[in-house]
Amino acid sequence: MPRRGCDGPRGADDGVSRDQDFATTGGGAIEKIPYAECLELLSTEAVGRIAVADFGTAPLVVPVNFLLDGESIVFRMDFGSKFRLAVLGEQPVSFQVDHLDLGAPAWSVLVQGVAREIEDQTGRLDLHPWASGNKRHWVRIVPRTISGRRLRFAPRPDDDGR
């Protein structure tokens, strides 16, 4: 089971860094999103960004369409640099999904874990790649942590949302 970020059931002596549940920034507020709500929010979006890095290089961050399968992220990809770094390299990965709607609080959910190639899920999962290419490799991110933040914007003096 993935660690539930800073709002999970673990005690203060478990080695997990803790931050505040609530912070203010210039009249706005940043709130930690509870774990169960993080999963709900992930299930409402279709596109996220996977981030992978090779030793000594900048992270590669690319958008992919995905599905939430239980607590795991599932997506499809071609055999290329993302696949090589994320799956064959057995490196930690990050996956982020966020939502911004002017006039409503913004949110972001971060999944950190390990990506693994899985068997073809056609027939079990309704996941069709949006990008061109074969995308015959199915990938599952097995999460180690799932955390989220919500940003409640401060009112602007001009109040036109820009």
Order of alpha helices (4+ residues) and beta strands (2+ residues): beta-beta-alpha-beta-beta-beta-beta-beta-beta
